[in-house]
Amino acid sequence: MHYTQNPSPRRIEVDHGADRDDDPGMFRMLVTFDEQSDGRTVLTLRQLHPTRAQREATIGFGAVGYGVQTLDKLAAHLATRADSATVRPS
């Protein structure tokens, strides 16, 4: 995985695949964080594949389900951190 850009804390751009120029499975992944009017953040994960066939093969492999699992784990981790950071009266 190679981080290509990180112009702001609201966007992460990564080339995902083997660390070589001729990797046929390489694709770009974009993660954006957008604050909503209620103060919550919407995380969007996008995969950009060089061909339709590669995209379909990745979906067939289960990438969507694995992506959901990853985001669920991130949400659980962040919830744990938020709970531990909350100051509770004694």
Residue pairs with C-beta under 8 A, 6 or more apart in sequence:
1 14
1 15
1 16
1 17
2 14
2 15
2 19
3 12
3 13
3 14
4 13
4 14
4 15
4 28
5 11
5 13
6 12
6 13
9 33
10 32
10 33
10 34
11 30
11 31
11 32
11 33
12 30
12 31
12 32
13 28
13 29
13 30
13 31
14 28
14 29
14 30
14 31
15 26
15 27
15 28
15 29
16 26
16 27
16 28
16 29
16 47
17 23
17 25
17 26
17 27
18 25
18 26
24 54
25 54
26 50
27 47
27 48
27 49
27 50
27 54
27 58
28 47
28 48
29 45
29 46
29 47
29 48
30 44
30 45
30 46
30 48
31 43
31 44
31 45
31 46
32 43
32 44
32 46
33 41
33 42
33 43
34 41
34 42
34 44
35 41
36 42
43 71
43 74
45 67
45 71
47 55
47 58
47 63
49 55
49 58
